[in-house]
């Protein structure tokens, strides 16, 4: 080998410039590979987040999973999901990443103002490097932790904005365009999951309304309660998950409504209040029978709620309730506290349906009760006719026969026993009447005049004694209260018939403006002072409570004297 080939045997050499370009290409290739791997990692994270939020249909837990998955995916220190209500305000605010002590110091949830309100008003992404530099960044309460970067994206469900996802303080500083795209992708998946969860929740709520309506109908038709509307209010409060249910009806004064009853938070302050009816919602529900959604503070501003009562209520739904033909319209109002979610259109629709079904159930219960009452009266008429034809006639005949026998008996012992038997027959007849005709059956009757009551008592006493009772009535008897005369007269004649073998009985009633005196005089063997001492003492006590007196003169006369219509009634404390 020649000397010319020696350098080649020593080794290969390359220029420096090509070698540097190769190193750069290799570095770029590694960087691109790392970017691809990072992108693949974030895509896998998006898939994991999507899978996490699509498991389970319970809406509260779903919102929590969305927030946690979004924070991990985007790489933010803080993340939150705000739910927008029908009125455009935040009704729920689910957040993660904040220290519990800081949450407690901050207190109430945000109201949807500042940057949060900007995303609500214009549902487009907002990405800021320093949120302090944005003029909309206002409203941070005391104790709120410092935040720098910001990202907000909307969540759409059923073609409408359901809420927004908020992120602050990215792990790598400000949020990138890639972070925004990932957040939008997750928000789209979250919108589908939320839509499914809301459909499931709507179906479940409808089942709850159906079960409540069926239970209320069964309860009303099984045995009509004393106050059916109270049961309707109770079921509405439970199934609507309301903190307060109130019943509104027109007041006697024009332009005002009255809260007939209320149940729940603040019920004691609202019950039986008469309020102005300037609210458009309550007026429409009362006049046109249209269900309405509203906010309780708006109603308060129009005079529906007393300003002195701070009920801390927010969302309210109003549904009409048909009470029957000829009755005043009624509106059922269900309200929730400010910290709870507002009612939706589905809630309003189901509440209106429930009110209609409850009104039908109440009418059916009333109709059934009326039919049962009519059937009961018919049955009692039939029983009364049978008693009158058979049993009572036989009892009357037996009583008359015994009265005749008692008049022929010569032994006082036999006469006394016969009269006791006659009294027993009278009690049996009276018991039969009271069993067939219960007090309160049938339409109310006008009070029986005191003269008729006295004559009835005298006639019954004549039947018991076996001879008529002579009577002398003086003065204006129609001005005398029946309870000051009739009870004593009835009891006195019963004592005479039961304990004395009287041959004649005379009753005198002297009705004067200042005093009313009733005298019962009897002739025959026996004295009431002995066998009827306890009964006479009770009568004397009753007379004393009325500011009067009872005297037994000569053992054959009872004198009852009490203040008359124009006398003092200070001592009248009733029998």
Residue, then its C-alpha position, 0 to 999 in steps of 0.5 A: x500500500x502506498x503512502x497516499x492511502x495512509x490517511x484513509x487507514x487512519x479513520x473517516x472524518x466529516x465536516x462540522x456543519x453537516x454534523x450540527x444540522x443532523x443533531x438539530x434534526x434529531x432534536x426536533x424529531x425527539x421534540x416532535x415525538x414528545x409533543x405527539x406523546x404529550x398530545x396522545x397523553x392528553x387525548x387519553x386523558x380526554x377519553x378517561x374524563x369522558x368515560x368518567x362523566x358518562x357513568x351514572x345518571x344522578x345529576x348532582x354526582x355527575x356535576x361533581x365528576x365533570x368538575x373533577x375530571x375537567x380540572x385534571x384534564x386541563x391542569x388547573x389549580x381551581x375548577x368550577x361548574x356554574x348551573x344557570x337557572x331560567x332567570x339567567x342567574x347561577x342556581x348551583x356552583x360546584x367547585x373543586x381545588x379550594x381549601x374547605x377553610x377558605x370556602x367557609x371564610x368566603x361564605x355564600x356562593x357567587x351570584x354570576x357577576x363579573x367574569x362569571x356573568x360575562x360567560x353567562x351573557x355571551x356563551x363563548x370561551x374566555x381565556x385570560x393570562x391575568x384576570x386582574x387586567x380584565x375590567x370585568x374581573x370584579x366582585x372577589x369577596x374577602x378571604x378569596x384566594x388569589x387567582x391569575x390565569x382564567x379560562x371559561x367555556x360554556x356547556x350546552x344541553x338540549x340546545x340551550x346553555x346549561x352552565x359554564x366550566x371555569x378554570x383558574x391558575x394553570x399548572x404551567x402558567x397561563x392556559x393555552x389554545x390547546x387547553x381551551x380546545x380540550x375544555x370545549x371538547x369535554x364540555x360537549x361530552x358533558x352536555x350530552x351526559x347532562x342531557x341524559x341525566x336530566x331526561x332520567x331525572x325528569x322521568x324519575x320525577x314524573x314517577x314520583x308525581x304519579x305515585x303521589x297523585x295515586x296515594x292522595x287519591x287513595x287516601x281521599x277516597x278511602x276516608x275523606x279527611x276533615x280538611x282535604x286541602x291540607x293533605x293536598x298541600x302536604x303531598x305537594x310540598x313533599x313531591x315538589x321538594x319545596x321549602x314552603x307551600x302556601x294557598x292563596x285565595x281572593x280576599x273580601x277586599x278588592x285588589x287583595x289576596x289572602x293566604x288561607x294556609x301555609x306549610x313549611x319555612x315561614x308558614x307561621x308568618x304567612x298564615x291568614x295574611x291579607x296581601x296586595x295582589x299586584x303580582x302579575x304571576x298570582x293575578x294570572x293564576x287566579x284570574x286565568x287559571x294559568x300556571x306560572x314560574x317566578x322568583x319570590x323576591x320579585x313577588x315581594x317587590x310587588x307586595x305579595x309577601x310582607x316586607x317584614x318577613x324575611x323568608x329567604x325564598x327564591x324560586x316559586x311556582x304557582x298552579x291553580x286549584x279547582x275547588x268546585x263549582x261556585x267556590x272561589x278560585x285557589x292558587x297553590x304556591x310552592x317555593x324553595x330557598x335561595x340556596x336551592x335550584x330553581x323550578x323548571x318547566x317540567x316541574x311546573x307542568x307536573x305540578x299543574x297536572x298534580x293539582x288537576x288530579x288532586x282537585x278531581x280526587x277531592x270532588x270524587x271524595x265529596x261526591x262519595x261522602x254525599x252518596x254515603x250520607x244519602x244512603x245512610x239517611x235512606x237506611x235510617x228511614x227504613x229502620x225508623x219505619x220498621x221500628x215505628x210499625x213494629x217494635x216502638x208500637x209494641x213498646x208504647x202499647x206495653x207502656x200504656x198497659x203498665x200505666x193502667x195497671x199501675x193505676x189499679x194497683x193497691x200496693x205502693x211497692x207494686x206501683x213503684x215497680x210498675x212505674x220503674x218499668x215504665x221508665x225503662x220502656x221510655x229509656x228504650x224508646x229514647x235510645x232507639x230514636x237516638x240510635x236511628x237519628x244521630x245528632x247532626x244528621x240532616x239539614x240544620x233546624x231552627x231552634x225550638x221555641x222555649x214554649x214548645x220545649x216546655x210543652x214537650x217536657x210536660x207531655x213526656x212527663x204526663x206519659x210517665x206519670x199516667x195523668x196530665x200535668x196542669x200548667x200555669x204560664x205567666x209573663x213573656x216566656x219567649x224571652x227566657x233562655x231555654x237552658x234556664x228553665x227546661x233542664x230543671x223542669x225536665x229533671x224535677x218531673x222525672x224525680x217526681x215520677x220516679x220517687x213519688x207516688x203522685x196523684x196530681x202535679x202542677x207546674x207554674x212558670x213566672x217569667x219576669x224581666x228580673x227573675x224567672x221562677x219555676x214551681x213544681x207542686x205535687x200531691x200524693x204519698x212520698x217525699x223527694x228529700x230522702x230518695x232524691x237527696x243527691x239529685x236535689x243537691x245537684x240541682x241546687x248547685x246548678x241554680x247556685x252557678x246561675x246565681x239562683x236558688x232551689x228550695x224544697x218547701x214542705x216536701x211537696x214543692x220545688x221552687x227554682x229561681x234564677x235571674x231573668x232576661x233583664x237580671x244580672x247574669x254574672x253568676x251564670x256559669x252554665x249547667 
